[in-house]
Amino acid sequence: MMNIKNLLYWVFTSGERGIHGLDWGVKHASEYLDDRQKLDSDYRALLRDFEV
């Protein structure tokens, strides 16, 4: 049986309030990714780098 605690995932939403209170951003993440504020900031910065 697979232990899902070792599975890294995050859910990025658009049109729903995310971690930073915006209508887009990380909404959920696996327990292993415990600093969701940093994850959200890093992922949004990555999207800006690619002009998405």
C-alpha positions in Angstrom: 0.0 0.0 0.0 1.3 3.5 -0.9 1.8 5.9 1.9 0.3 9.2 0.6 2.1 11.2 3.2 5.2 10.9 0.9 3.3 12.1 -2.1 4.1 15.8 -2.9 1.2 17.7 -4.4 -0.4 21.1 -4.4 -3.6 22.5 -5.9 -3.3 25.8 -7.6 -6.7 27.5 -8.2 -7.9 30.4 -10.3 -11.2 32.0 -9.4 -11.2 30.7 -5.8 -9.5 32.3 -2.8 -6.1 30.8 -2.2 -3.7 31.0 0.7 -2.8 34.7 0.3 -6.5 35.6 0.0 -6.3 36.3 -3.7 -8.7 34.8 -6.3 -5.8 32.6 -7.5 -3.0 30.7 -5.8 -2.2 27.6 -3.9 -5.3 26.3 -2.1 -4.2 22.9 -0.8 -0.9 21.1 -0.4 0.4 17.8 1.0 1.5 17.7 4.6 5.1 17.4 3.6 4.9 20.9 2.0 4.3 22.5 5.4 5.2 26.1 4.5 2.2 26.8 2.2 2.8 30.6 2.3 6.3 30.1 0.8 5.1 27.5 -1.7 2.4 29.9 -2.9 4.9 32.8 -3.2 7.5 30.7 -5.0 5.0 29.2 -7.4 3.5 32.6 -8.3 7.1 34.0 -8.8 7.8 31.0 -11.1 4.6 31.8 -13.1 5.7 35.4 -13.4 9.1 34.2 -14.7 7.3 32.4 -17.5 4.9 35.3 -18.0 1.9 33.1 -17.3 
